[in-house]
Amino acid sequence: MQPSTPPKVIAVEVVPTQPTQADRKAIDYLSAQTTKSLPQITYVVKIRFQTMPPATSHGWALYVDGFRIPKYWEYKNGIYFKVFDPQFFADHQGQLLRFSQNGSDFVETGKKLAPLSSQKGKSKTKSKSKAKSETDATTLPLQSEILT
């Protein structure tokens, strides 16, 4: 059986969004586990593909360098995963996104995870005062708005 070809990644974007009800529970749980208060923000990391690959019986695991992303979902133009702790971006800034089917052989995408601070300028936020209000989740877009 010939291995499937990994999807070609053409863009990576981080979008701060309003957390869903399930996200809020996850944020509260993680805050309690880490004994630090996490912001009520869900960071959606959108990975845009050149074309959507066909479904196969052997999927590709997504990694940021050596860290396996435990769960990701499909949207119209690619895949996305959620981050609840902004420290993730500091810990993994500049690291390559990679795919693997076996956890040891990797296919590089050529795209890196940028630090969160450089992503803020790409959001709809324009002014400094509005940027500070990003911690108020009600000013952020809904996930359903950015995943269409």
C-alpha positions in Angstrom: 0.0 0.0 0.0 1.4 3.4 -1.0 1.3 6.1 1.7 -1.0 9.0 1.0 0.4 12.4 0.2 0.2 15.0 3.0 -1.8 18.1 2.4 0.1 21.2 1.2 -0.1 24.0 3.8 -0.3 27.5 2.3 -1.1 29.6 5.4 -1.3 29.5 9.2 -3.4 32.0 11.1 -4.1 32.4 14.8 -7.4 34.0 15.6 -8.6 34.9 19.1 -12.3 34.0 19.5 -15.1 33.8 22.0 -14.9 30.5 23.8 -17.8 28.1 23.3 -19.5 26.7 26.4 -17.4 23.6 26.1 -14.3 25.7 25.7 -15.2 27.7 28.9 -15.3 24.4 30.8 -11.9 23.4 29.4 -10.4 26.8 30.3 -11.8 26.6 33.9 -10.4 23.0 34.2 -7.0 24.0 32.9 -7.0 27.1 35.1 -7.6 24.9 38.2 -5.0 22.3 37.1 -2.3 24.9 36.5 -3.3 27.2 39.4 -3.2 30.2 37.1 -6.0 32.1 35.7 -6.3 31.7 31.9 -8.1 34.3 29.8 -11.6 33.5 28.6 -10.3 33.4 25.0 -10.0 30.5 22.6 -7.2 30.8 20.1 -8.1 29.1 16.9 -5.1 28.0 14.8 -6.3 27.7 11.2 -4.1 25.8 8.8 -5.1 26.5 5.2 -4.5 23.8 2.6 -3.9 24.4 -1.1 -6.6 21.7 -1.7 -8.4 19.5 0.7 -7.0 15.9 0.6 -9.2 13.0 -0.1 -10.3 10.9 2.9 -8.1 7.9 3.5 -8.0 5.1 6.0 -4.6 6.4 7.3 -4.7 9.9 8.5 -1.9 12.4 9.2 -1.0 13.4 12.8 -0.2 17.1 13.2 2.9 18.2 15.1 4.4 21.5 16.1 8.0 20.5 16.0 8.0 17.4 18.4 4.7 18.2 20.1 1.7 16.2 18.8 -1.5 18.2 18.5 -3.9 15.8 20.2 -7.0 16.9 18.3 -7.8 18.9 15.3 -10.9 19.5 13.2 -11.7 20.2 9.5 -13.1 23.4 8.2 -13.8 24.4 4.6 -10.2 25.3 3.6 -8.2 23.1 5.9 -7.9 22.1 9.5 -7.8 23.9 12.8 -7.0 23.3 16.4 -7.7 25.2 19.6 -5.3 26.7 22.2 -6.5 27.8 25.6 -3.2 28.8 27.2 -1.3 31.6 25.5 1.9 30.2 26.9 1.6 27.6 24.2 2.6 30.2 21.6 5.7 31.3 23.6 6.7 27.7 24.1 6.4 26.8 20.4 7.1 30.1 18.6 8.9 29.7 15.4 8.6 25.9 15.4 7.7 24.0 12.2 4.3 22.5 11.6 4.8 18.9 10.5 2.7 15.8 9.6 3.5 12.2 10.4 1.7 8.9 9.9 3.8 6.9 12.3 5.2 9.4 14.9 8.8 9.0 13.7 8.9 9.9 10.0 7.9 13.6 9.5 6.9 15.6 6.5 7.7 19.3 6.9 5.1 21.8 5.8 7.5 24.7 5.5 5.2 26.8 7.8 6.0 27.9 11.3 3.9 28.8 14.4 4.3 32.5 14.9 4.3 34.0 18.4 0.9 35.2 19.5 1.9 38.9 19.8 2.7 39.0 16.0 -0.7 37.4 15.3 -2.7 40.2 17.0 -2.0 42.6 14.2 -3.7 40.1 11.8 -6.9 40.1 13.6 -9.7 42.6 13.1 -8.3 44.7 16.1 -7.0 48.0 15.0 -6.5 50.4 17.9 -4.4 49.9 21.0 -7.4 50.4 23.3 -9.3 47.8 21.4 -6.3 45.4 21.5 -6.3 45.7 25.3 -10.0 44.8 25.3 -9.2 41.4 23.7 -9.4 39.9 27.2 -13.1 40.8 27.0 -14.3 37.8 24.9 -17.5 39.5 23.9 -15.5 41.8 21.5 -14.0 38.8 19.8 -15.5 37.0 16.8 -17.5 33.8 17.2 -15.7 30.6 16.1 -18.5 29.9 13.7 -17.7 33.3 12.0 -14.1 32.5 11.3 -14.4 28.9 10.3 -16.7 29.5 7.3 
